Amino acid sequence: MLVATLQDLPPRGALLGLDPGAKTIGVAACDPSRIIASPLEVIQRGKKLAPSLDRLFALYDARQCVGLVMGLPVNMDGSDGPRVQSARSLAHNIIGRRDVPVAFWDERLSTAGAERALLDADVNRAKRDEVIDMIAAGWILQGAIDRLAYR
């Protein structure tokens, strides 16, 4: 069930946030009250998508999630970025595997914000590279749940 807006997600319950990339999927989760998003892990994407989706749904089920918020990599001017089609394709693959609500959230500057936070925390480059995608997923999900708090 692909939903167009955050407002179409179920009104209560935990959500997963995703930062989709070509090689990885950053994952974050929020509590059922949707107060705070926390980075969870980075799922490595291999040649086959099935193992990545298996892990994604294991996280989804373990947290009793009711929907997904996926970052949509639009350009700074709001037009579709080069990776938008890839993110939409991943969403359709997720829905094809299981009919779950998926809403897109503008992810502009999420990776830059996550990088700045890690630099401010004096995290070394190797560790930043290891965690940046799940931190960005946290930024995406936190932005979405903050917006939902004002509906």
NORJOLIN-V339637 format. One line per field, one symbol per residue. ss: DSSP state (a for helix, b for strand, c for the rest). A space follows every 50 residues. Layout:
ss->???
This chain:
ss->cbbccaaaccccccbbbbbbcccbbbbbbbccccccbbbbbbbbccccca aaaaaaaaaaaaccccbbbbbbcbcccccbcccaaaaaaaaaaaaaaccc cbbbbbcccaaaaaaaaaaaccccaaaaaaaaaaaaaaaaaaaaaaaacc c
